[in-house]
Amino acid sequence: MSVRWFSIIVAMDEKRGIGKEGTLPWHLPGDLKHFKTLTTTTDDPKKQNALIMGRKTWDSIPEKFRPLPDRLNVVLSKNKTQSMAQDMISARSFEEAFAALETPEQKDLVDKIFVIGGAQIFKIALASPSCEALYLTHIQSTYACDTFFPDFESQYESVESSTEFDENGTRYFFSLYKRHRF
Ligand SMILES: NC(=O)c1ccc[n+]([C@@H]2O[C@H](COP(=O)([O-])OP(=O)(O)OC[C@H]3O[C@@H](n4cnc5c(N)ncnc54)[C@H](OP(=O)(O)O)[C@@H]3O)[C@@H](O)[C@H]2O)c1
């Protein structure tokens, strides 16, 4: 089944580490603000963006902050077939998540689609030809991560990078990658 175009958004360290013990290994408010702005801003003011995430990433968001506001939260789980909270959608497969965005109720309300993690979902998303862009935060440090983003450089190239930011001695920059078109 083909799915609609979507982007990935992820923050990673120098070894592509993205998580540790079910949470983020760093605290970078500037990056969280960037995530919020990018994923909330729509081209059409009457629509909202959709976020697709794995159940473990959903669990990593403190209850009081989820679902992430002003965005349609779609959570992938093979086990939890019922909605895990109000105002979110649960799906049993990547294809089902996209199908849920194509229903008559959602179709005209969804603007952009972002896959926001974690590693299991990134792996499926990267393998999809519909994944057109990666919004990466490159954190210029190495953390003791147990969860990693897949190798992506053979398929995607950096087309744009920000200047460098420094938050309490942690340096990072944003980079947009696009899929190679051969
Ligand atoms: N740095 C970043 O940008 C970033 C972003 C997001 C997350 N993270 C970090 O990444 C870690 C979590 O990543 P993770 O890889 O362990 O977990 P995850 O990808 O967030 O979630 C995995 C869960 O998703 C469900 N799932 C996986 N494949 C599925 C499929 N094909 N169909 C339906 N459901 C499926 C399963 O849920 P069930 O077990 O319920 O079946 C599985 O246990 C945390 O440390 C988090 O903080 C980092």
The ligand as an SDF file (V2000), in Angstrom:
LIG
                    3D

 48 52  0  0  0  0  0  0  0  0999 V2000
   15.8750   11.5330   19.9480 N   0  0  0  0  0  0  0  0  0  0  0  0
   14.6900   11.5230   19.3830 C   0  0  0  0  0  0  0  0  0  0  0  0
   14.3830   12.3350   18.4980 O   0  0  0  0  0  0  0  0  0  0  0  0
   13.6670   10.5160   19.8320 C   0  0  0  0  0  0  0  0  0  0  0  0
   12.3820   10.5140   19.2840 C   0  0  0  0  0  0  0  0  0  0  0  0
   11.4650    9.5640   19.7190 C   0  0  0  0  0  0  0  0  0  0  0  0
   11.8380    8.6310   20.6700 C   0  0  0  0  0  0  0  0  0  0  0  0
   13.0970    8.6660   21.1720 N   0  0  0  0  0  0  0  0  0  0  0  0
   13.5160    7.6680   22.1630 C   0  0  0  0  0  0  0  0  0  0  0  0
   13.4460    6.3800   21.5500 O   0  0  0  0  0  0  0  0  0  0  0  0
   13.1530    5.4090   22.5760 C   0  0  0  0  0  0  0  0  0  0  0  0
   11.9240    4.6310   22.1840 C   0  0  0  0  0  0  0  0  0  0  0  0
   12.1700    3.9710   20.9340 O   0  0  0  0  0  0  0  0  0  0  0  0
   11.8640    2.4140   20.7280 P   0  0  0  0  0  0  0  0  0  0  0  0
   12.4170    2.0150   19.4120 O   0  0  0  0  0  0  0  0  0  0  0  0
   12.3110    1.6750   21.9440 O   0  0  0  0  0  0  0  0  0  0  0  0
   10.2770    2.3660   20.7470 O   0  0  0  0  0  0  0  0  0  0  0  0
    9.1550    3.0220   19.7770 P   0  0  0  0  0  0  0  0  0  0  0  0
    9.5610    2.8740   18.3520 O   0  0  0  0  0  0  0  0  0  0  0  0
    8.7940    4.3670   20.2760 O   0  0  0  0  0  0  0  0  0  0  0  0
    7.8970    2.0850   20.1110 O   0  0  0  0  0  0  0  0  0  0  0  0
    8.0050    0.7070   19.9220 C   0  0  0  0  0  0  0  0  0  0  0  0
    6.6120    0.1210   20.0400 C   0  0  0  0  0  0  0  0  0  0  0  0
    5.8340    0.4980   18.9040 O   0  0  0  0  0  0  0  0  0  0  0  0
    4.9640   -0.5530   18.5560 C   0  0  0  0  0  0  0  0  0  0  0  0
    5.3170   -1.0240   17.2090 N   0  0  0  0  0  0  0  0  0  0  0  0
    6.5500   -1.2140   16.6730 C   0  0  0  0  0  0  0  0  0  0  0  0
    6.4590   -1.6390   15.4020 N   0  0  0  0  0  0  0  0  0  0  0  0
    5.1330   -1.7170   15.1190 C   0  0  0  0  0  0  0  0  0  0  0  0
    4.3910   -2.0820   13.9760 C   0  0  0  0  0  0  0  0  0  0  0  0
    4.9910   -2.4690   12.8290 N   0  0  0  0  0  0  0  0  0  0  0  0
    3.0530   -2.0350   14.0450 N   0  0  0  0  0  0  0  0  0  0  0  0
    2.4160   -1.6420   15.1830 C   0  0  0  0  0  0  0  0  0  0  0  0
    3.0650   -1.2890   16.3060 N   0  0  0  0  0  0  0  0  0  0  0  0
    4.4090   -1.3240   16.2770 C   0  0  0  0  0  0  0  0  0  0  0  0
    5.1420   -1.6410   19.6040 C   0  0  0  0  0  0  0  0  0  0  0  0
    4.2200   -1.3430   20.6390 O   0  0  0  0  0  0  0  0  0  0  0  0
    3.5380   -2.4990   21.5580 P   0  0  0  0  0  0  0  0  0  0  0  0
    4.6690   -3.0410   22.3730 O   0  0  0  0  0  0  0  0  0  0  0  0
    2.5070   -1.7660   22.3550 O   0  0  0  0  0  0  0  0  0  0  0  0
    2.9590   -3.5040   20.5940 O   0  0  0  0  0  0  0  0  0  0  0  0
    6.5690   -1.4140   20.0620 C   0  0  0  0  0  0  0  0  0  0  0  0
    6.8380   -1.9310   21.3470 O   0  0  0  0  0  0  0  0  0  0  0  0
   12.9790    6.1820   23.8740 C   0  0  0  0  0  0  0  0  0  0  0  0
   14.2110    6.2000   24.5630 O   0  0  0  0  0  0  0  0  0  0  0  0
   12.6250    7.5800   23.3760 C   0  0  0  0  0  0  0  0  0  0  0  0
   12.9360    8.5910   24.3300 O   0  0  0  0  0  0  0  0  0  0  0  0
   14.0120    9.5770   20.7720 C   0  0  0  0  0  0  0  0  0  0  0  0
  1  2  1  0
  2  3  2  0
  2  4  1  0
  4  5  1  0
  4 48  2  0
  5  6  2  0
  6  7  1  0
  7  8  2  0
  8  9  1  0
  8 48  1  0
  9 10  1  0
  9 46  1  0
 10 11  1  0
 11 12  1  0
 11 44  1  0
 12 13  1  0
 13 14  1  0
 14 15  2  0
 14 16  1  0
 14 17  1  0
 17 18  1  0
 18 19  2  0
 18 20  1  0
 18 21  1  0
 21 22  1  0
 22 23  1  0
 23 24  1  0
 23 42  1  0
 24 25  1  0
 25 26  1  0
 25 36  1  0
 26 27  1  0
 26 35  1  0
 27 28  2  0
 28 29  1  0
 29 30  1  0
 29 35  2  0
 30 31  1  0
 30 32  2  0
 32 33  1  0
 33 34  2  0
 34 35  1  0
 36 37  1  0
 36 42  1  0
 37 38  1  0
 38 39  2  0
 38 40  1  0
 38 41  1  0
 42 43  1  0
 44 45  1  0
 44 46  1  0
 46 47  1  0
M  CHG  2   8   1  16  -1
M  END
$$$$
